[in-house]
Amino acid sequence: MADRFLTEWHRIVAAKDLDGLDRVLAPDIALSAPPYWEPFRERDLVHHLLGLILETIEDFTYHREWQNGREIALEFTGSVAGRNLQGIDLITLDDADQVANLDVLIRPANAVEALRDAIAPKITAYLASRTTTRA
């Protein structure tokens, strides 16, 4: 069921194709990412954050995948600021085969902290620019 989506997802990630990424995100997507408990729910914000993650994690590689209908788990490795990481993307597809929910789990803690430290200033600047633009 999810084979077509997975082919496109792997292509998007390998190419860091932000336009392609935008096309596979559901309008009401929820992204839960370390180190935050509350999910990000706005599509533009999720798209921007995923783009930053793709840009920041070096040598990002998927290794194994599991499917159960519209539920997908993808194991990955990479590094950030010289720290190796391992993680799982848990993806739920909606009826249109778009990502409705994405839970990202990463270990070890020092890699999560390095990723947060690299992305936090960029996402803060992005949020500030949106506030300024909307005002």
Beta strands, then each sheet from edge to edge (+ up, - down):
strand 1: 25-32
strand 2: 58-68
strand 3: 71-80
strand 4: 83-93
strand 5: 99-107
sheet 1: 1+ 5+ 4- 3+ 2-
end
